[in-house]
């Protein structure tokens, strides 16, 4: 009997259709560059550095020096940045998981260029489509983190390609990855946020599932032919969301031109438009940001610490007005003690708008209604934010983002050298091993 996982495995191993290959490969190049940008920033960050090292307070290292530990560390460091790509309908951040995992394993194995690219496409497809199948954009607000849930499936698929597994072995890898899914990351916690570690450990689990399949271990490939996931996790799974054209998920990904939760990106873009076209924030009397009820609570509250300053829509807008040069700073300096910053945030409120649910989850919209001290008013509706599939970032914008982000942790000259190495990899001029070594050495 052919199972859902058997069919999915075959689709993941299929080549991209010739008529789509050029567009998909061009988008893959941009997402590789963008994800490595996040990786470099994350490993140089205070949180990223804290994940490294042999000991911390006498405790052993979080991630060992073996290739699996290096994969987990790279994924955790990349994901913590919140400048990585995202697929809105599934609410999964595939690039932060797939790109560092594939490059790290490919460097270990000496994989050829074509195989590495196929592994990335398969990983994106598996992770994103798994997120779609659990209705990721909605289930997020039940406390299920879709990327954490789907990461083992994504890295299992990618590793299966790197390992040269056939469809049968790939299905077993996916089955073993599936039983290692969780998704329940919990809420904000004191101290260093652990959610990035969860993403890294989930990525490791998927890779190890593929290795187990390569060594002859088998999984229960019939899991998705029943209500197993609903019984064990309380999550409905729509298997009809898994099929699709190979590599096509890359064309549906969004990129972030700023360090922000994606749910706040349209609010930020709309407020920036008001700043550009209006009389200025100094004359603002009030601004109301209308968003779909689905993510109202997420972006209207402000959890403590760096993550809170990334999630809060009010914070993003105040940054755009008073510290626009820091919108790509992943460290997120605390400006709450500045009178002007606090006063501007007080003028901004968040409101639910049921009508905006018509756009969700295809896009994450926002409408900003502003009133000024002179009695004038303005309103901006943003459905497609910069970087969304309808307004994609091109090569120049991705390169500019790379330079702005990476130059914060190294010299501009070194940033350009790293970008040149990425281009060398994309053109098959250097291998994954050399590129990964350069990334790891960038903060030495």
N, C-alpha and C positions, 0 to 999 in steps of 0.2 A: 504494500500500500504506500502510495506517495503522500507524504505529509506536507503541511504548510512550511515547515523548516527545510524540507528537501527542495521544494520549489524555490524558496527564497535563496537558498545557497546557490542554486543553478543561475538565478538571475544576477546575483552578485558577481559571479565569475564570468558572465557574458561580456563581450567587448562592447564599447560604445558604438552606436550607429554612426556610419560614416558622415551622414549629413549633419550630425550634432557635434562631431569630434572637435572641430576647430573652436567653436564657442565654449565648449566645456573645458577644453584644455587651457584656453586663455583665462577663463575664470579660475581654474585650479591654480594657475601661476599666481594670480593676485591673492588667493586665499592662503597659499603657502607663504608668500611674503608677509601678509598681514599676521598670520599666526606666529611666524618666527619673530616678528616685531614684538608681539605680546610675550613670547617666550623669553626674549632678551630682557625686556623690561621687568618681567616677573622674577627672574633669577637675580637681578640686580636690586630688587626692592627689599625693604626691611623684612617683610614677611617671607619673601623668597629666600633670603639669606638665612633666616632663622630655621628654615627647613633643612639646611645643609649642615655639614660638619659631622664629625664622629660622635661627639657627645654634647649634651646641653644640660648643665646642672647634674652631671653624673649619669644621665640616662643614655642608653645606646642611641645610635643614629635612627632617625625616622625611616630613612630609605637606605638600604645597603648599597654597596658599590657594584653589585652585579647588574646585568642589563635590565632585569625586571625592576629593580630599585631605581635605576636611572630613568626608566620610562615613567614610573610613578611620580618621581620628583619633577621631571620635565612637565608632565601634565598638570600637576598641582601648581607649579610656578606660573605656567601659562594661563591657567584658568583664573587665578586670583586677580588678574589685572582688570577684568571687566572692559577690556578694549578688543576682545576677540569677537569673531563672527557669530551670527545667530540665525536660526531658521524660525521665523515667527509662528507659523501654524503648529509646530511641534514644541516650540520653546526650548530647543536644544542648541547648545554651543559646540558644534561638531569640530571646528578647526582646532580648538584648544586641546582636544583629546586626540584627534586622529593625526594631526601633523607632527607633534613631538613624539607620539608613540611610534608612528611608522618610521620616521627618520632615525630614531634611536635603535629600533630593532633592525632596520635596514643597514645601519652602520655596523652593527654586530655581525650581521650575516654577509655583508658585502653584496647586497642585492643590486641588480642592474636597474638602470634608469626607468625603463618601461614598466618593470614589475613594481617599482616604488610608486609610480603614478597610478597604476591600476589598484594597488593596495589602498591608496588614499581615496580614490573614487569609491571603491567598495566600502571603505570605512565610513565615509560620509553617508552613503546610501543606507547602510545598515543602521547607523545611529539615528539619523533623521527619521527614517521610516518607522523605526521602533517607537520613537517619540510621537509620531503621528498616530500610531496604532493605539497608544494609551491616551490620546487626546491631551497631549502634553501642555498645550497653552492654557487649558482649563484645569487640568488636574494639579497644576502647580499650586493653585490656591487652596488645595486640600492638604498641602504639606508634602507633596511628592515632587522632588526635584527631577525633572525629566532627563537632564543630562546625566545625572548620577545613576538613574535607572537604566538608561540606554547605553552608557559607556562600555560595559562589558560586551554587548552585542557589536558595537562599532569596532572595537579593537580586536575582537575575535575574528570578524570578517576580514579586517585589514591584515592581521597576522596570518590568516589562512592563505591569503594570496601570496604573501612573502615566503611562506613555507612551501608553496606549490601544492597545496592540498586539492584533491578533486572534490566534486560536489558532495559526495557521500561523507567524506571526512570533514568538509566545511560545515555540513549540517550538524554533525556531532559536536564540532567546536561551538556552533551557535547554541546548541542545546545545553552544553555545559556552561556557557556564558550566561544563559538565561536563568539558570538556577542560582546564579550569584548576584542577581539584581536586587536592589533594595529601593532606592529612591527617597526614602524617608530620612532626610538629612537633619531634621530638627530646626529650631529657630535660632535667633541670635544668642550667643553665649559669652560669658566673660572671658577675658584673655584673648589669645590669638584664635581667629575663627577657624574651626576645623573643617569646614565644608570643602575647601580646596584639597585637603588631604583625602577626603572621601572620593573625590573625582580621580585623584591619582591612583588610589587603591583599586577603584573600579576598573580603571584602564588596565592595570596590571592583571586583574582577574581574567579579563577577556583574552589577553595575550597568552596567559598560562593555559586557558581552555584550549586555544588553538594548538599549543605545543603538546598538550595532553592528547588531543585528537591525532596529531602527527605521530605520536608514540603508540597509537593503537587503542587508547581509551575511547569509550563510546558514551554518548549522552542519550537521554530519552527524547528522540526527535519527534515524538507525538504530542509534546506538551501543549502546543498551540492548536491542536485539533479538538480540544475540549475546553472546559471552563477552569482549567488548572490555575491560571493566574488570578482569576477572580476568587477562587476558593482559598488560595494561599496568601495572596496579597491584597485582596479586596479591590482589584483593578480590572476593569473590563478591557479586553483586548480585541481590536478590530483587525483581524487578519487581512481584510480586504485593502487595508492601507499599505501593506508591504510591497505589492508589485509596483513596478515603474520602470521607466527607461533607464538603463545603466548610466550613472553619472549625472542624471538630470537634477538631482537635489542641489548641486553646486550652483545652478542657475537661479535657484530660489532662495539663496542665502542673502542675509543682510550683513553689511559691515558697519562698524561704529566710527564716526569721525571724532568722537569724544569718549572719555571714560565715564560711562553711565549705564545704569540698568536700562535695557532696551525699552521697558515700559515707560520710562521718563524721557526717551529720546525725542518724541514728537513735541512734547511740552517744551523741551529745550530749544528745538528748532523753531517753534512758533515764537517763543520769547526773543530769540535772537533776531527774528524777522521784525518784531516790534521795535527792538533796539535800533535796528538798521533804518527803519522807515519812519519811526515816531520821533517825538520831541526829546526822548532820553529818559533814563530811569530816575533822574533827579526830580522830574515833574510828575512821576507816576503817583496817583492817589491810591489805586488798588488794581489788582489783577487776579482774575479767577481762572484757574486751569480746570477745564472740564474733561473728564476721562471716562472710559467705560467702567461700570461698576466692578468688572472682573478684577482690575488691578488698582482700584481706588485706594484700598487700605495699604497696599504695598508701597506706593509712592507718596502717600500723604503723611505717613508716620516717619519718624527718623530713628531707626535703631542706633545703638551706640557705636562709636568708632568709625574707622575708615569706610566700612561697607555702608553704614548709614549715610555717609556723605556722598556715596555713589548712587544710592537708591532714591534719596529724597529729591522730588521734583523741585521743591522750593530752593533747595541747596544748589541744584544745577542752574536755575535761573539767576540766582544771586551771583554765582560764579561767572556766568556769561556777562553780567553787567559790570562786576567789580574786579574780577580776576580772570579774564578770558584766556590769558596765556597759560593758565593752569588746567584748562579743561582736559588736557591729555596727560596730566600728572597723576599717575596711579596712586601715589602716596596720599594725596588729598589732605593738605594742611588744614587744620581746624581754624576757621576764620570766625567762629561763633562769638568770640570775644571782641570783635571789631564792631563798634557802634553802627557804622553805616551798613555793614553786612547784616547785622541782626535787624536793623530797622527795615531794610528792603525785604527780608524774608517775612516780616510781620505784615507787609502789604499784600502778600501773595497767599491765596487760599486755593484749596483743591475741592472740586465738587464732582459728584457722580452725574453722568448723563447717559441714560438708558439708550438714547437714539444712537450713540456712538458704538453700541454693541453690534450694529449692522455691519461694521467694518471688521470686527474682531472675530477670529484670530488671524485673518489673512494679513492684516496690518494692525499696528497698535496706535490708534489716533489720539489726538488731543485738540481741544479748541481753547484759545486764550482770549478772554474778554478783558480789555484794559480800560480804565478811566484815568484821566489826567486832571491835574489841579486847575487847568484852565477851562474845564467843563467838557472837553472833547473826549471822544471814545474811539476805540479801535478793536477789531476782532480778527483773529487769524485761526483758520482751521488747517491742521496738518494731518493728512492721512498717510502720506508716504514721506518719511523722513529721509534726509540725505543718507545714502548708503543702502537704502532698501532696493529690492529688485527693480522697482520702477524708476529709481534715481541712483543707479549704481555708481560706486566710486571707480574711477578709471585708473590706469597705471600711474599717471602723474600724482593723483590724489593719494594713492596708496604709498608711493615713494615719499611724498611730503609728510605723511603721517609717520612713516618709519623714521625719517630724519628727526622729526619733532620729538618722538618718543625716545628713541635710542640715544639721541644726543644728550638726554638728561642724565645718563649714567656713564657715558664715555665721551671722548672728544668727537666733534663733528667729523674729523678725518677718519677716525676709527669706525664711526657709524657708516660712512660712505664705503669704507673697505668691506664691512660686513654685508652691506647691500650688494656690492659687486660680487661677493662670494655666493650670495643667494642667486643672483643672475647667472653665475657660472654653473650652479647646480641645475637651474631650470633649463639651461641650454645643453645639459649633459656634458659640461666642461669639467666638472668635478663631481665626485661621488658623495653619497650621504655621509660616509665616514669622515671625510675632510670637512664637510659643512658642519656636522655635529661637533667635531673637535673645535672648530672656530667659535661656535656658539658657547660651548662650555668654557673656553678660554677667555671669553670676552670680559669676564669680571675678575680674572686672575690678577 
